[in-house]
C-alpha cells in the first residue's frame, strides 16, 4: 500500500476550492490535507502540514500568489508548487517560475491537466522515500 501525496490548495474562490477538492478526493493518489482562502493563511498551512504539493492561485488577498510562492519555496524547498490561475500574460509566467513554482496552468483551459501535473511532480518525491 502506498501513501497518498499530500496536497494543499490556496485559492480565494470557494467554488474553485470545492471543485479542486472533488478532483483530488476522487483520485486515491492524493490526500487534500488543507485549503486556504488567502496567501498568508496558505503559507502558514503549508508550514504546518508540509505537503508534497501546493496548488495556488495568483490573485489572493493578504499576500498575493507570487509572494506566497516565494515564501513557500524558501521555507519548504521540497514542496512542489503548481500555479493554477487565470493570468495569460507571458511575463507573469516568468515571474511565477522565478518565484519557485514548478508549473503554471491556466484556469480557463487546463482543468483536465491539473491532477496529472501534480501527480507527475509528486511521483519522484515518493520514489525517494
N, C-alpha and C positions, 0 to 999 in steps of 0.2 A: 504494500500500500504506500502510495506517495503522499506527501503533504501538499496541500494546495498553495499556490502562490498568493501571498497576502497583498491586497490592493487597497489603496486609499483614493477616494475621489474628492477633488476640491473644485466646486462649481457653485455659483450663487443662484442658479436656476433650479428650483425644486423639481420641475418636470424632467430636466436633463438628468438630475441625480437619480430620480426614480427609474428612468429608462436604463441608465448605466447599472443601477443595482440589479435590475432584471437580467441584463446582458451577462453580468458576472456571476449572478446567483445560479443561472441555469447551466453554467459551464463548471463542471466539477474540478477543473484545473485551478479555480480561483476561490478565494475567500475574501469577500469585501469586508474589511475589518474597520473601516472608518469613512465618514463623509463629513466634509466641512463646507460651509457656505461663504467663507471669506479667506483671504490669503493668510492672515495672521493665525487664525484657528487651524488652518490647514498645515502650516509649518509646525505648530505645536502638536497636532495629532501625529504627524509623521515622526517627530522627535520621540513621542511616547510609544508609538506602535512599531516603529522601524519596519515598514512594509517592504516587500520586494519591488513594488511598483506604485507609482502615483500617476493618476490621470488628472490633469489640471487645466483649467480654463485660464485665459489671459486677462479677461475683463472681470476683475474681482474687487470687492470692497476691502477696506482696511489697507492691505498692501496688494499691489497688482501681481498678476501671474509671473511676470519676469522677475520681480523681486523675490517672490515666493520660491521660484525655481532656483535662483541663485543661493538662497538660504538653505533650501533642502539639499542641493548639490554639495554645498560646503559642509553641512552637518552630517549628512548621510550619503557619502560618495558611492556606496554600493547600491543605492536605491535607483531603479530605473524611472525616468520621468518621461511621460508621454503627454504632450500638449494636445488638447482636444478643444479647439477654439475656432472662431469664425473671423480670422484676420487674414485675408488673402494677400496682403502686401508682402512682396518678397523680402523686403528689409526686415519685417517682423520675423520671418523665418530665420534669418541670420542672427537676430538678437536672441531668439529662443535657443538656438544651438549654442551660441556663445555663453548663454547663462547656465548651461549644463544639461539641457534636455537631450534625451536620446532620439526623440522623434516628434514630428508635428503632423497632426491630422486635422483636416478642415471639417468642422461640424456640419457644414452644408452638404458634403459629399461623401464622407468617409466613415459613416456609422458601421458599415459591414467590415471595415478594416481594423477597427479599434481592438477588439478582443484578440484577433490573430497577431496584431502588432505587439500587444502586451505579452502574449504567450511567447512570441519569438524572442523578446528581450529577456524574459524571465528564465527561459529554458537553460541557458548556460549557467545562470546563477545556481540553479538547483543541481546541475550536474557536478558542481564543485563540492557541494555539501553532502 
